[in-house]
Amino acid sequence: MMPFSDEELINPVKSSLEKSIPMLERDGGGLEFLGIKNGVVYVHLIGACKGCASSSTTLKYGLERQLKIDIHPEITIVNLNGGAEEFAKL
């Protein structure tokens, strides 16, 4: 059970994700933070990260791992290929 509301998580999540952005940018990629719903962080991988075969590994063992270290061990992250439009439908 996540002990924080989605609103309380926004700034800490953004700060945590910012740590990983240089790693993504070095490979020609990046991400857009879409929001948080029920303790799940939603992002949209862009640039070279979009469709990359390693993107699921980057998501799980890079971005999610950092979020778990920085914020809470139960936090998860999901990439939405449809971006903000797909997030709005959740």
Helices and strands as residue ranges (DSSP letters): H 6-26, E 29-37, E 40-47, H 55-58, I 59-64, H 65-70, E 76-79, H 83-88
